[in-house]
Amino acid sequence: MAIRFYKIKDEYGCFSNFSPHGFVSDGKYWATSEHYYQAQKFLAPELQEEVRILPSPMNAALFGRDKANPVRDDWEEIKDNVMRVAVLEKFRTNADIRATLLSTGNQEIIEATTDDYYWGCGNDGTGLNMLGKILMEVRTVLEEQC
């Protein structure tokens, strides 16, 4: 049976990039993995900092998706690895959610979103589910480290 997640208040909501589980990367504190991910879209340190200090992950997502902001040229090539860094650091840092992730054993993890066919499964289940795949990769890394 697969584990499905989306909303942060649900049982596996800590798997969401919007969950309030911060971490330090590159010497800076990131309130959520969404903040980190969206900030990495930009090469300009001032834009990264602007995203980092936004009050919510939704604000970070909206800023990162704003076409007026200059996204780095190599973003499509590096975005999966940026997500890997964010997810790994989030679960390394926060013991409670690390235990939740490890408790899933070998179950498939699916971001059950209807409108995202890259990070989630999409409305019809044909999405790539990259966030779910990265969570499963991170689970394996953490299992090997424990």
C-alpha positions in Angstrom: 0.0 0.0 0.0 1.4 3.4 -1.0 1.6 6.4 1.4 0.0 9.4 0.0 0.6 12.9 1.3 -0.2 16.5 0.4 -1.6 18.7 3.2 0.7 19.5 6.1 -2.0 18.8 8.6 -2.5 15.2 7.3 -0.8 12.1 8.8 2.2 12.4 6.5 2.1 16.1 6.1 5.7 16.4 7.2 6.7 15.1 3.8 5.3 18.3 2.2 7.8 21.0 1.3 5.4 23.4 3.1 5.8 21.6 6.4 7.4 23.9 9.1 10.6 21.8 9.6 13.6 24.1 9.1 17.2 23.3 8.5 20.6 25.0 7.9 22.2 24.8 4.5 25.0 26.9 3.2 25.3 28.5 6.6 21.8 29.9 6.5 18.6 28.8 8.2 15.7 27.9 5.9 12.2 27.8 7.5 11.0 25.2 5.0 12.3 23.1 2.1 10.1 25.2 -0.2 12.0 28.3 0.9 15.3 26.7 0.1 14.1 25.2 -3.2 12.6 28.4 -4.5 15.6 30.5 -3.5 18.0 28.3 -5.5 16.2 29.3 -8.7 18.2 32.6 -8.5 21.9 33.3 -8.8 21.6 36.8 -7.2 22.2 36.5 -3.5 19.8 39.3 -2.8 16.9 37.4 -4.4 17.9 34.2 -2.6 17.8 36.2 0.7 14.5 37.8 -0.2 13.0 34.3 -0.6 14.7 32.9 2.5 13.1 35.5 4.8 9.6 35.4 3.4 6.9 34.7 6.1 5.4 31.5 4.5 6.2 28.7 2.1 3.4 29.9 -0.1 5.0 33.3 -0.3 8.3 31.6 -1.3 6.5 29.5 -4.0 4.8 32.5 -5.4 8.0 34.5 -5.5 9.8 31.6 -7.2 7.1 31.2 -9.8 6.9 34.9 -10.6 8.0 35.2 -14.2 9.4 38.7 -13.5 12.2 37.2 -11.4 15.3 36.0 -13.4 15.6 32.2 -13.0 19.0 30.8 -13.5 19.7 29.3 -17.0 20.6 25.9 -15.6 17.5 25.5 -13.4 15.9 22.6 -15.3 19.2 20.7 -15.1 19.8 21.2 -11.4 16.3 21.4 -9.8 16.1 17.7 -8.9 19.4 17.9 -7.0 18.4 21.1 -5.3 15.3 19.3 -4.0 17.4 16.3 -2.9 19.6 18.7 -0.8 16.6 20.3 0.7 14.8 17.1 1.6 17.9 15.4 2.9 18.8 18.3 5.2 15.2 18.7 6.4 15.0 15.0 7.5 18.6 14.9 8.9 17.9 17.9 11.0 14.5 17.0 12.4 14.5 13.7 14.4 10.7 13.5 14.7 10.0 13.6 11.0 13.1 11.5 10.3 11.5 8.8 12.4 8.2 9.2 10.5 10.0 8.8 7.1 11.9 5.7 8.3 8.7 4.2 9.7 7.4 3.9 6.1 9.7 1.0 5.4 9.7 0.1 1.8 6.3 1.6 1.0 5.9 3.8 -2.0 5.5 7.5 -1.2 3.3 9.6 -3.5 2.7 13.3 -3.5 -1.0 13.2 -4.1 -1.5 16.5 -5.9 -4.0 17.0 -8.7 -2.2 19.7 -10.6 1.5 18.8 -10.5 2.6 16.2 -12.9 6.3 16.7 -12.2 6.7 16.7 -8.4 3.4 14.8 -7.8 1.2 12.2 -9.3 -1.2 14.6 -11.0 -4.9 14.3 -11.3 -4.9 10.9 -13.1 -1.9 9.3 -11.4 0.4 9.6 -14.4 2.7 12.2 -13.0 6.4 11.6 -12.4 6.0 11.9 -8.6 9.6 13.2 -8.3 9.1 14.5 -4.7 7.9 11.0 -3.7 10.9 9.4 -5.4 13.3 11.8 -3.7 11.7 11.1 -0.3 12.2 7.4 -0.9 15.9 8.0 -1.9 16.4 10.1 1.2 14.8 7.3 3.3 17.4 4.9 1.9 20.2 7.3 2.7 19.0 7.7 6.2 18.5 4.0 6.7 22.1 3.5 5.7 23.3 6.2 8.2 21.3 4.9 11.2 
